[in-house]
Amino acid sequence: MAEQSNSHTRPLLEVKGLKTFFYTEDGVVKAVNGVDFAIRPGEVMGLVGESGSGKSVTSLSIMRLLGGSGKIVEGAVLFEGKDLTQLPESEMLALRGNKISMIFQQPTSCLNPVFRIGDQIAESIMVHQKMDQHEAMRQVIELLRKVGISDPERRVKAFPHEISGGQAQRVMIAMALSCLPKLLIADEPTTALDVTIQAQILDLMRKLRTDTDTAILLITHDMGVVAEMCDSVAVMYAGQIVEYTDVVTLFEKPLHPYTEGLLAAIPVLGVVQDALAVIPGTVPDLINLPPGCKFAPRCPYVKELCTVEVPELVQIEEGHSARCHMRHPATAAQWAGVGRANWQFMGDEVLIEIAG
């Protein structure tokens, strides 16, 4: 497990009551619907959940890169005490790629196809660190070497279409790390990378955190990476945080049924199972959300209360919050004596079967 950061340090980033909606012809997509968390200098916070839970939209809201029909309709994003939602675009431009950097989930779409790789990374260094082109290019070559790109002297001259998806991912990581940001937002940073390169990238992020006290918001579906890298974890479901605590507590004592299901679905090395654990059903339609708890249609512990009343995110134990009626002190008695669900046999539909 990762080392704990100093919990008494003033937060570098505070997200308060964030709501981000997309206005479409079909209706309003409530992609992020009241999210709160804080990250301190040197802290690595994991943001986990299924696709469609709102993780990436949360990160794009912080960066003010929503585009299209997306709009922050409520809440604040405080970075070093300044509300990013209220800053003029000129000030956001000065922050992006400098004090706040982001590794995007789809790197090939984020690289300019008409400029060479080296020039794209060097531009950020020249603008924010006031280096000349020669000095910046030397730094680019060293960065590419650190992220595991072979023959970086030649690769700096390549165009995006001349490199693989995995190499593009490493180029984006090099670009994000180039100005030693105070906050690094990493959206699935090890996607499309083999395990060797993945380990290199995680080591590089760890070193950045240790050497420069960089805070990291790590968005991932890989609970193994969370266990290895993170100090704290926020679990998202249907646009809301349903559980928030330190990483050790989350793995040892999950409080929300959704978190319990996610952890149960992790295969255990050396343990033979007749069936993999699954969470039945799918993430709800964010235009037509169910009444009450958003997880109720998939929850093995569901009661009538869950289908009519929306649970609040409340602190259940010291430093451990959950959005669940089963855990809330005022309603927990309704679940007295209820045992733990067997997630391994929750799914009744066979999607794929291999025999022989």
Order of alpha helices (4+ residues) and beta strands (2+ residues): beta-beta-beta-alpha-beta-beta-alpha-beta-alpha-alpha-alpha-alpha-beta-alpha-beta-alpha-beta-beta-alpha-alpha-alpha-beta-beta
